[in-house]
Amino acid sequence: MENITVVFDVVIAFTSLWVLSKLVGYGGVIGDSLAKVGYGIVFIGFSQIVETIGLVLFDSNIFDVHFINRSLLIIGFIFVSWGFKNLMGEK
């Protein structure tokens, strides 16, 4: 089961990079907003693989791994919400 978890996490991480590559490169306010959303998606995607690496491969302390995972998730959601806030025209 651990192998499938690692495979899914790698797919999630690379998919988040793919989404970022599609959202970055546009100009103006919309482009900046989409880029922030893309960066947030990357943080969210990589938080999963960091958790798996910490738990499965390094056999780390579970509290530390979950703290890092949730910190990356929070950063990702902040970027996503910041990007959508800018997209809606709010400062």
PAKOLFI-207132 format. One record per residue (C-alpha): residue number from 1; residue in three letters; chain; z, x, y. Coordinates in steps of 0.5 Angstrom, whole numbers. Layout:
N
@papa: NUM&bakol: ALA&zavo: A&zz: Z&xx: X&yy: Y
...
! end
This chain:
91
@papa: 1&bakol: MET&zavo: A&zz: 0&xx: 0&yy: 0
@papa: 2&bakol: GLU&zavo: A&zz: 1&xx: 6&yy: 5
@papa: 3&bakol: ASN&zavo: A&zz: -6&xx: 8&yy: 4
@papa: 4&bakol: ILE&zavo: A&zz: -8&xx: 1&yy: 6
@papa: 5&bakol: THR&zavo: A&zz: -4&xx: 1&yy: 12
@papa: 6&bakol: VAL&zavo: A&zz: -6&xx: 8&yy: 14
@papa: 7&bakol: VAL&zavo: A&zz: -13&xx: 6&yy: 14
@papa: 8&bakol: PHE&zavo: A&zz: -12&xx: 0&yy: 18
@papa: 9&bakol: ASP&zavo: A&zz: -8&xx: 4&yy: 23
@papa: 10&bakol: VAL&zavo: A&zz: -14&xx: 9&yy: 24
@papa: 11&bakol: VAL&zavo: A&zz: -19&xx: 3&yy: 24
@papa: 12&bakol: ILE&zavo: A&zz: -15&xx: 0&yy: 30
@papa: 13&bakol: ALA&zavo: A&zz: -14&xx: 6&yy: 34
@papa: 14&bakol: PHE&zavo: A&zz: -22&xx: 7&yy: 33
@papa: 15&bakol: THR&zavo: A&zz: -23&xx: 0&yy: 35
@papa: 16&bakol: SER&zavo: A&zz: -19&xx: 1&yy: 41
@papa: 17&bakol: LEU&zavo: A&zz: -23&xx: 7&yy: 43
@papa: 18&bakol: TRP&zavo: A&zz: -29&xx: 3&yy: 42
@papa: 19&bakol: VAL&zavo: A&zz: -27&xx: -2&yy: 47
@papa: 20&bakol: LEU&zavo: A&zz: -25&xx: 3&yy: 52
@papa: 21&bakol: SER&zavo: A&zz: -32&xx: 6&yy: 52
@papa: 22&bakol: LYS&zavo: A&zz: -35&xx: -1&yy: 53
@papa: 23&bakol: LEU&zavo: A&zz: -30&xx: -3&yy: 59
@papa: 24&bakol: VAL&zavo: A&zz: -31&xx: 4&yy: 63
@papa: 25&bakol: GLY&zavo: A&zz: -36&xx: 5&yy: 67
@papa: 26&bakol: TYR&zavo: A&zz: -37&xx: -1&yy: 71
@papa: 27&bakol: GLY&zavo: A&zz: -36&xx: 0&yy: 79
@papa: 28&bakol: GLY&zavo: A&zz: -32&xx: -4&yy: 84
@papa: 29&bakol: VAL&zavo: A&zz: -26&xx: -8&yy: 83
@papa: 30&bakol: ILE&zavo: A&zz: -28&xx: -11&yy: 77
@papa: 31&bakol: GLY&zavo: A&zz: -30&xx: -4&yy: 73
@papa: 32&bakol: ASP&zavo: A&zz: -23&xx: -1&yy: 75
@papa: 33&bakol: SER&zavo: A&zz: -20&xx: -8&yy: 73
@papa: 34&bakol: LEU&zavo: A&zz: -24&xx: -7&yy: 66
@papa: 35&bakol: ALA&zavo: A&zz: -22&xx: 0&yy: 65
@papa: 36&bakol: LYS&zavo: A&zz: -14&xx: -1&yy: 66
@papa: 37&bakol: VAL&zavo: A&zz: -15&xx: -7&yy: 61
@papa: 38&bakol: GLY&zavo: A&zz: -19&xx: -2&yy: 56
@papa: 39&bakol: TYR&zavo: A&zz: -13&xx: 4&yy: 57
@papa: 40&bakol: GLY&zavo: A&zz: -8&xx: -1&yy: 56
@papa: 41&bakol: ILE&zavo: A&zz: -12&xx: -3&yy: 49
@papa: 42&bakol: VAL&zavo: A&zz: -12&xx: 4&yy: 47
@papa: 43&bakol: PHE&zavo: A&zz: -4&xx: 5&yy: 48
@papa: 44&bakol: ILE&zavo: A&zz: -3&xx: -2&yy: 44
@papa: 45&bakol: GLY&zavo: A&zz: -8&xx: 1&yy: 39
@papa: 46&bakol: PHE&zavo: A&zz: -5&xx: 8&yy: 38
@papa: 47&bakol: SER&zavo: A&zz: 2&xx: 5&yy: 38
@papa: 48&bakol: GLN&zavo: A&zz: 1&xx: 3&yy: 31
@papa: 49&bakol: ILE&zavo: A&zz: -2&xx: 9&yy: 28
@papa: 50&bakol: VAL&zavo: A&zz: 4&xx: 13&yy: 32
@papa: 51&bakol: GLU&zavo: A&zz: 9&xx: 8&yy: 28
@papa: 52&bakol: THR&zavo: A&zz: 5&xx: 9&yy: 21
@papa: 53&bakol: ILE&zavo: A&zz: 5&xx: 17&yy: 22
@papa: 54&bakol: GLY&zavo: A&zz: 12&xx: 17&yy: 24
@papa: 55&bakol: LEU&zavo: A&zz: 15&xx: 13&yy: 18
@papa: 56&bakol: VAL&zavo: A&zz: 10&xx: 15&yy: 13
@papa: 57&bakol: LEU&zavo: A&zz: 8&xx: 22&yy: 14
@papa: 58&bakol: PHE&zavo: A&zz: 14&xx: 25&yy: 17
@papa: 59&bakol: ASP&zavo: A&zz: 19&xx: 21&yy: 14
@papa: 60&bakol: SER&zavo: A&zz: 22&xx: 20&yy: 21
@papa: 61&bakol: ASN&zavo: A&zz: 28&xx: 17&yy: 24
@papa: 62&bakol: ILE&zavo: A&zz: 26&xx: 9&yy: 24
@papa: 63&bakol: PHE&zavo: A&zz: 30&xx: 8&yy: 31
@papa: 64&bakol: ASP&zavo: A&zz: 26&xx: 14&yy: 34
@papa: 65&bakol: VAL&zavo: A&zz: 19&xx: 11&yy: 31
@papa: 66&bakol: HIS&zavo: A&zz: 20&xx: 4&yy: 33
@papa: 67&bakol: PHE&zavo: A&zz: 23&xx: 6&yy: 40
@papa: 68&bakol: ILE&zavo: A&zz: 16&xx: 10&yy: 41
@papa: 69&bakol: ASN&zavo: A&zz: 12&xx: 5&yy: 38
@papa: 70&bakol: ARG&zavo: A&zz: 15&xx: 0&yy: 43
@papa: 71&bakol: SER&zavo: A&zz: 15&xx: 4&yy: 49
@papa: 72&bakol: LEU&zavo: A&zz: 7&xx: 5&yy: 48
@papa: 73&bakol: LEU&zavo: A&zz: 6&xx: -2&yy: 47
@papa: 74&bakol: ILE&zavo: A&zz: 10&xx: -4&yy: 53
@papa: 75&bakol: ILE&zavo: A&zz: 6&xx: 1&yy: 57
@papa: 76&bakol: GLY&zavo: A&zz: -1&xx: -2&yy: 54
@papa: 77&bakol: PHE&zavo: A&zz: 1&xx: -9&yy: 56
@papa: 78&bakol: ILE&zavo: A&zz: 3&xx: -6&yy: 63
@papa: 79&bakol: PHE&zavo: A&zz: -4&xx: -4&yy: 64
@papa: 80&bakol: VAL&zavo: A&zz: -7&xx: -10&yy: 61
@papa: 81&bakol: SER&zavo: A&zz: -3&xx: -14&yy: 66
@papa: 82&bakol: TRP&zavo: A&zz: -5&xx: -10&yy: 71
@papa: 83&bakol: GLY&zavo: A&zz: -12&xx: -10&yy: 70
@papa: 84&bakol: PHE&zavo: A&zz: -12&xx: -17&yy: 70
@papa: 85&bakol: LYS&zavo: A&zz: -8&xx: -18&yy: 76
@papa: 86&bakol: ASN&zavo: A&zz: -13&xx: -14&yy: 80
@papa: 87&bakol: LEU&zavo: A&zz: -19&xx: -18&yy: 77
@papa: 88&bakol: MET&zavo: A&zz: -16&xx: -24&yy: 79
@papa: 89&bakol: GLY&zavo: A&zz: -15&xx: -21&yy: 86
@papa: 90&bakol: GLU&zavo: A&zz: -8&xx: -20&yy: 87
@papa: 91&bakol: LYS&zavo: A&zz: -5&xx: -14&yy: 90
! end
